[in-house]
Amino acid sequence: MKFNFPNEDEANRIGIYFEKIDNLIISQRKKINKVKNIKSAYLSEMFPKEGEKYPKKRFEGFKEPWKEYSLGEVGNLYQPQTISRTSLQSSGIPVFGANGYIGYYSNANHEKDQITISARGENAGNPSYVVGPVWITGNSMVVNVDENTNINKKYLYSYLSSQRLEKYITGGAQPQLTRDVLNKVPIQVPSFLEQEKIGQFFKNLDNQISIEEKKLAKLENLKQGYLNDMFV
């Protein structure tokens, strides 16, 4: 096998250039981890511990105790119809599986945003906020609160993200979360106004994480592009 090498000066310039890109990538990853750590800390402090009625941290002006309900009391839980992979298309309405988007379909089974919980597999218990219109498959349990005007969706998603839902998993070789079990999961709920503030707070953090992750992807794609173009 034959290799081509540049002269020493050009090799040094190339090395310095890629070192700068690598440093930018490392710095960007640190930014992402920092925001994620901030979110994790707030998730552990802005919701009451099990058996308690008051969170450790709270927005100013809110003093009332939180109320406890079961998940089945505040939402309608169900697993939608699953479509086969052969039915997926290259464009159209996004299809959401257990933990992410897996393709597209010709129509939606949910027009509005929905909260889902991964119901099967190694990631069972992971909640997601899914933007509609969308087709949600049966690998996710939908927690539909469209008919409940007392629940803010972004709040409920944030609350579920703060909980260890995997402790409710049943099954051995194929871990799963059933509707009967999830219906009984206790949740704590403040006033609707406080829900809105909490939901917006965590949405802002999620938006910041998304922005930083897009910057990282751009840097990684830039590096890969130069790797492809600068070597023969």
C-alpha positions as a LaTeX table, in Angstrom:
\begin{tabular}{lrrr}
\hline
Residue & $x$ (\AA) & $y$ (\AA) & $z$ (\AA) \\
\hline
Met1 & 0.00 & 0.00 & 0.00 \\
Lys2 & 1.33 & 3.41 & $-1.01$ \\
Phe3 & 0.90 & 6.53 & 1.16 \\
Asn4 & 1.31 & 10.17 & 0.13 \\
Phe5 & 2.68 & 12.66 & 2.68 \\
Pro6 & 2.88 & 16.48 & 2.48 \\
Asn7 & 6.06 & 18.37 & 3.27 \\
Glu8 & 6.83 & 19.14 & 6.92 \\
Asp9 & 5.47 & 22.70 & 6.84 \\
Glu10 & 2.15 & 21.66 & 5.31 \\
Ala11 & 1.86 & 18.71 & 7.71 \\
Asn12 & 2.34 & 21.06 & 10.67 \\
Arg13 & $-0.30$ & 23.47 & 9.37 \\
Ile14 & $-2.78$ & 20.63 & 8.87 \\
Gly15 & $-2.06$ & 19.29 & 12.34 \\
Ile16 & $-2.57$ & 22.70 & 13.96 \\
Tyr17 & $-5.83$ & 23.22 & 12.05 \\
Phe18 & $-7.34$ & 19.92 & 13.15 \\
Glu19 & $-6.13$ & 20.47 & 16.70 \\
Lys20 & $-8.13$ & 23.72 & 16.76 \\
Ile21 & $-11.26$ & 21.94 & 15.50 \\
Asp22 & $-10.79$ & 19.15 & 18.08 \\
Asn23 & $-10.47$ & 21.73 & 20.85 \\
Leu24 & $-13.69$ & 23.42 & 19.69 \\
Ile25 & $-15.45$ & 20.05 & 19.69 \\
Ile26 & $-14.22$ & 19.26 & 23.21 \\
Ser27 & $-15.31$ & 22.70 & 24.41 \\
Gln28 & $-18.75$ & 22.28 & 22.84 \\
Arg29 & $-19.22$ & 18.88 & 24.49 \\
Lys30 & $-18.41$ & 20.46 & 27.84 \\
Lys31 & $-21.06$ & 23.13 & 27.23 \\
Ile32 & $-23.65$ & 20.43 & 26.53 \\
Asn33 & $-22.72$ & 18.46 & 29.63 \\
Lys34 & $-22.88$ & 21.63 & 31.74 \\
Val35 & $-26.47$ & 22.42 & 30.66 \\
Lys36 & $-27.49$ & 18.77 & 31.10 \\
Asn37 & $-26.03$ & 18.75 & 34.60 \\
Ile38 & $-27.90$ & 21.95 & 35.43 \\
Lys39 & $-31.14$ & 20.37 & 34.20 \\
Ser40 & $-30.50$ & 17.21 & 36.20 \\
Ala41 & $-29.89$ & 19.23 & 39.37 \\
Tyr42 & $-33.11$ & 21.19 & 38.94 \\
Leu43 & $-35.08$ & 18.01 & 38.18 \\
Ser44 & $-34.01$ & 16.64 & 41.55 \\
Glu45 & $-34.89$ & 19.83 & 43.47 \\
Met46 & $-37.98$ & 21.35 & 41.82 \\
Phe47 & $-40.29$ & 18.40 & 42.52 \\
Pro48 & $-41.26$ & 17.08 & 45.98 \\
Lys49 & $-39.64$ & 13.88 & 47.19 \\
Glu50 & $-41.85$ & 10.81 & 47.59 \\
Gly51 & $-44.28$ & 11.34 & 50.46 \\
Glu52 & $-43.64$ & 15.11 & 50.62 \\
Lys53 & $-45.83$ & 18.01 & 49.47 \\
Tyr54 & $-43.26$ & 20.76 & 48.96 \\
Pro55 & $-40.26$ & 20.90 & 46.59 \\
Lys56 & $-36.82$ & 21.98 & 47.74 \\
Lys57 & $-36.67$ & 24.80 & 45.17 \\
Arg58 & $-39.67$ & 26.81 & 44.08 \\
Phe59 & $-40.55$ & 29.91 & 42.09 \\
Glu60 & $-41.26$ & 32.95 & 44.22 \\
Gly61 & $-44.89$ & 33.48 & 45.20 \\
Phe62 & $-45.94$ & 29.82 & 45.40 \\
Lys63 & $-46.53$ & 28.36 & 48.86 \\
Glu64 & $-49.46$ & 25.96 & 48.57 \\
Pro65 & $-48.83$ & 22.22 & 49.09 \\
Trp66 & $-48.83$ & 20.03 & 46.01 \\
Lys67 & $-51.62$ & 17.49 & 45.48 \\
Glu68 & $-51.08$ & 13.81 & 44.76 \\
Tyr69 & $-52.90$ & 11.86 & 42.07 \\
Ser70 & $-52.32$ & 8.66 & 40.18 \\
Leu71 & $-51.14$ & 8.96 & 36.58 \\
Gly72 & $-54.34$ & 7.29 & 35.44 \\
Glu73 & $-56.39$ & 9.99 & 37.18 \\
Val74 & $-54.84$ & 12.84 & 35.20 \\
Gly75 & $-54.43$ & 11.18 & 31.81 \\
Asn76 & $-55.67$ & 8.49 & 29.47 \\
Leu77 & $-52.96$ & 5.85 & 29.02 \\
Tyr78 & $-52.85$ & 3.60 & 25.95 \\
Gln79 & $-50.54$ & 2.05 & 23.37 \\
Pro80 & $-51.48$ & 3.06 & 19.81 \\
Gln81 & $-51.54$ & 0.79 & 16.80 \\
Thr82 & $-48.09$ & $-0.24$ & 15.59 \\
Ile83 & $-47.24$ & $-0.02$ & 11.90 \\
Ser84 & $-44.75$ & $-2.34$ & 10.23 \\
Arg85 & $-41.33$ & $-1.12$ & 9.14 \\
Thr86 & $-42.23$ & $-1.98$ & 5.57 \\
Ser87 & $-44.98$ & 0.68 & 5.79 \\
Leu88 & $-42.50$ & 3.43 & 6.65 \\
Gln89 & $-41.86$ & 6.06 & 4.00 \\
Ser90 & $-39.03$ & 8.47 & 3.18 \\
Ser91 & $-41.20$ & 11.54 & 3.79 \\
Gly92 & $-44.54$ & 12.54 & 5.26 \\
Ile93 & $-45.74$ & 12.50 & 8.89 \\
Pro94 & $-42.98$ & 11.61 & 11.42 \\
Val95 & $-43.30$ & 8.22 & 13.13 \\
Phe96 & $-42.21$ & 7.99 & 16.79 \\
Gly97 & $-41.17$ & 4.60 & 18.15 \\
Ala98 & $-40.08$ & 3.63 & 21.65 \\
Asn99 & $-37.45$ & 6.35 & 22.07 \\
Gly100 & $-37.22$ & 8.37 & 18.89 \\
Tyr101 & $-38.30$ & 8.96 & 15.34 \\
Ile102 & $-37.97$ & 5.93 & 13.08 \\
Gly103 & $-39.31$ & 7.20 & 9.75 \\
Tyr104 & $-42.40$ & 8.68 & 8.12 \\
Tyr105 & $-45.97$ & 7.62 & 7.33 \\
Ser106 & $-48.83$ & 8.85 & 5.18 \\
Asn107 & $-50.96$ & 10.12 & 8.09 \\
Ala108 & $-50.96$ & 10.87 & 11.82 \\
Asn109 & $-52.69$ & 9.16 & 14.73 \\
His110 & $-52.11$ & 12.20 & 16.98 \\
Glu111 & $-52.55$ & 15.77 & 15.80 \\
Lys112 & $-51.50$ & 17.37 & 19.09 \\
Asp113 & $-48.26$ & 17.11 & 21.09 \\
Gln114 & $-48.20$ & 14.08 & 23.37 \\
Ile115 & $-46.22$ & 12.72 & 26.31 \\
Thr116 & $-45.06$ & 9.14 & 25.87 \\
Ile117 & $-43.27$ & 6.57 & 28.02 \\
Ser118 & $-41.16$ & 3.91 & 26.35 \\
Ala119 & $-43.08$ & 0.70 & 27.09 \\
Arg120 & $-40.72$ & $-2.01$ & 25.85 \\
Gly121 & $-37.04$ & $-2.91$ & 25.67 \\
Glu122 & $-33.91$ & $-1.77$ & 27.43 \\
Asn123 & $-35.07$ & 1.87 & 27.52 \\
Ala124 & $-38.48$ & 1.11 & 29.00 \\
Gly125 & $-39.48$ & 3.92 & 31.34 \\
Asn126 & $-37.97$ & 6.80 & 29.35 \\
Pro127 & $-40.48$ & 9.66 & 28.92 \\
Ser128 & $-40.57$ & 11.77 & 25.75 \\
Tyr129 & $-42.33$ & 14.94 & 24.63 \\
Val130 & $-43.52$ & 14.20 & 21.09 \\
Val131 & $-44.55$ & 17.08 & 18.82 \\
Gly132 & $-47.66$ & 16.57 & 16.70 \\
Pro133 & $-48.86$ & 15.84 & 14.14 \\
Val134 & $-47.22$ & 12.45 & 14.49 \\
Trp135 & $-47.80$ & 8.72 & 14.30 \\
Ile136 & $-46.89$ & 7.16 & 17.65 \\
Thr137 & $-46.34$ & 3.39 & 17.61 \\
Gly138 & $-47.38$ & 0.80 & 20.17 \\
Asn139 & $-43.86$ & 0.62 & 21.55 \\
Ser140 & $-44.71$ & 3.78 & 23.50 \\
Met141 & $-47.36$ & 4.32 & 26.14 \\
Val142 & $-49.19$ & 7.58 & 25.44 \\
Val143 & $-50.16$ & 9.67 & 28.47 \\
Asn144 & $-52.90$ & 11.71 & 26.83 \\
Val145 & $-54.06$ & 14.73 & 28.85 \\
Asp146 & $-55.82$ & 16.56 & 26.01 \\
Glu147 & $-59.12$ & 16.42 & 27.91 \\
Asn148 & $-57.63$ & 17.54 & 31.23 \\
Thr149 & $-57.44$ & 21.34 & 31.33 \\
Asn150 & $-55.81$ & 21.21 & 34.77 \\
Ile151 & $-52.58$ & 19.61 & 33.54 \\
Asn152 & $-49.82$ & 21.36 & 31.59 \\
Lys153 & $-48.13$ & 18.94 & 29.22 \\
Lys154 & $-44.65$ & 20.41 & 29.51 \\
Tyr155 & $-44.94$ & 20.24 & 33.30 \\
Leu156 & $-46.05$ & 16.61 & 33.25 \\
Tyr157 & $-43.20$ & 15.66 & 30.92 \\
Ser158 & $-40.71$ & 17.39 & 33.22 \\
Tyr159 & $-42.20$ & 15.70 & 36.27 \\
Leu160 & $-42.02$ & 12.24 & 34.69 \\
Ser161 & $-38.41$ & 12.96 & 33.65 \\
Ser162 & $-37.58$ & 13.51 & 37.32 \\
Gln163 & $-38.94$ & 10.09 & 38.33 \\
Arg164 & $-37.38$ & 6.61 & 38.13 \\
Leu165 & $-40.12$ & 4.99 & 36.07 \\
Glu166 & $-37.91$ & 1.99 & 35.33 \\
Lys167 & $-38.66$ & 0.71 & 38.84 \\
Tyr168 & $-42.15$ & $-0.15$ & 37.60 \\
Ile169 & $-40.84$ & $-2.44$ & 34.83 \\
Thr170 & $-42.13$ & $-6.00$ & 34.70 \\
Gly171 & $-40.99$ & $-8.94$ & 32.59 \\
Gly172 & $-37.62$ & $-10.63$ & 32.27 \\
Ala173 & $-36.08$ & $-11.16$ & 28.85 \\
Gln174 & $-38.33$ & $-8.44$ & 27.41 \\
Pro175 & $-38.70$ & $-5.59$ & 29.92 \\
Gln176 & $-42.02$ & $-3.77$ & 29.65 \\
Leu177 & $-44.28$ & $-1.26$ & 31.35 \\
Thr178 & $-47.97$ & $-2.10$ & 31.39 \\
Arg179 & $-50.90$ & 0.29 & 31.47 \\
Asp180 & $-52.25$ & $-1.27$ & 34.67 \\
Val181 & $-48.98$ & $-0.53$ & 36.47 \\
Leu182 & $-48.51$ & 2.98 & 35.05 \\
Asn183 & $-52.10$ & 3.95 & 35.83 \\
Lys184 & $-51.26$ & 3.58 & 39.54 \\
Val185 & $-48.00$ & 5.57 & 39.49 \\
Pro186 & $-48.32$ & 8.47 & 41.96 \\
Ile187 & $-47.65$ & 11.98 & 40.67 \\
Gln188 & $-47.60$ & 15.32 & 42.46 \\
Val189 & $-49.24$ & 18.37 & 40.95 \\
Pro190 & $-49.11$ & 22.07 & 41.91 \\
Ser191 & $-51.44$ & 24.83 & 40.71 \\
Phe192 & $-51.76$ & 25.24 & 36.94 \\
Leu193 & $-49.85$ & 28.55 & 37.03 \\
Glu194 & $-46.93$ & 26.93 & 38.82 \\
Gln195 & $-47.09$ & 24.03 & 36.34 \\
Glu196 & $-46.75$ & 26.51 & 33.47 \\
Lys197 & $-43.71$ & 28.17 & 35.02 \\
Ile198 & $-42.00$ & 24.84 & 35.71 \\
Gly199 & $-42.82$ & 23.48 & 32.26 \\
Gln200 & $-41.49$ & 26.59 & 30.52 \\
Phe201 & $-38.36$ & 26.58 & 32.66 \\
Phe202 & $-37.42$ & 23.06 & 31.61 \\
Lys203 & $-38.46$ & 23.69 & 28.01 \\
Asn204 & $-35.95$ & 26.55 & 27.91 \\
Leu205 & $-33.23$ & 24.22 & 29.21 \\
Asp206 & $-34.15$ & 21.59 & 26.62 \\
Asn207 & $-34.03$ & 24.23 & 23.88 \\
Gln208 & $-30.56$ & 25.30 & 25.04 \\
Ile209 & $-29.36$ & 21.69 & 25.00 \\
Ser210 & $-30.75$ & 21.28 & 21.47 \\
Ile211 & $-28.99$ & 24.45 & 20.28 \\
Glu212 & $-25.65$ & 23.33 & 21.73 \\
Glu213 & $-26.03$ & 19.82 & 20.26 \\
Lys214 & $-26.66$ & 21.30 & 16.81 \\
Lys215 & $-23.48$ & 23.38 & 17.16 \\
Leu216 & $-21.57$ & 20.22 & 18.08 \\
Ala217 & $-22.97$ & 18.34 & 15.08 \\
Lys218 & $-21.96$ & 21.24 & 12.82 \\
Leu219 & $-18.37$ & 21.13 & 14.13 \\
Glu220 & $-18.16$ & 17.35 & 13.76 \\
Asn221 & $-19.51$ & 17.55 & 10.21 \\
Leu222 & $-17.02$ & 20.34 & 9.43 \\
Lys223 & $-14.15$ & 18.21 & 10.67 \\
Gln224 & $-15.31$ & 15.19 & 8.68 \\
Gly225 & $-15.70$ & 17.32 & 5.56 \\
Tyr226 & $-12.15$ & 18.63 & 5.82 \\
Leu227 & $-10.85$ & 15.12 & 6.49 \\
Asn228 & $-12.48$ & 13.98 & 3.27 \\
Asp229 & $-11.22$ & 16.97 & 1.25 \\
Met230 & $-7.70$ & 17.47 & 2.59 \\
Phe231 & $-6.39$ & 13.94 & 2.15 \\
Val232 & $-6.04$ & 11.97 & $-1.04$ \\
\hline
\end{tabular}
